[in-house]
């Protein structure tokens, strides 16, 4: 009888700990927890991702939130940004660095490009060949860092957002 009580108590304790574990659904907290790396290097980095599935679009409610709320302002709301090209700091991810460059015209983002991202392995190339254009398009449409992450490219998406926010800060958006 005593062993049964101990087993049940241990199981309940394990479940409580499991369900209280913080998840990555809170993107703002996850970005704040990652160390930012300075610099604006470009090029490519070797590395591999652990994902073996294929990307299927932007994630809905299972892995992304709708924005950071951290200093992002809409470019259409009277910003004082000067036209030009701004390169964000290089964000270090698990599989390599990510650097984003934005072009501002008329106080709004007219173009966004990832100039540096992991592509050293076939898996990196496959994932980022899909993810980077989606992220670039989302930034131009949103005009700020309030974008959806790409399912299957979580680490690249986090690094992209971190570098993007740096570029937006430099642009004054």
PyMOL commands that set and color helices and strands:
alter all, ss='L'
color gray80, all
select helices_A, chain A and resi 2-20+27-33+122-142+154-171
alter helices_A, ss='H'
color red, helices_A
select strands_A, chain A and resi 84-87+91-93+96-105+108-116
alter strands_A, ss='S'
color yellow, strands_A
deselect
rebuild
show_as cartoon
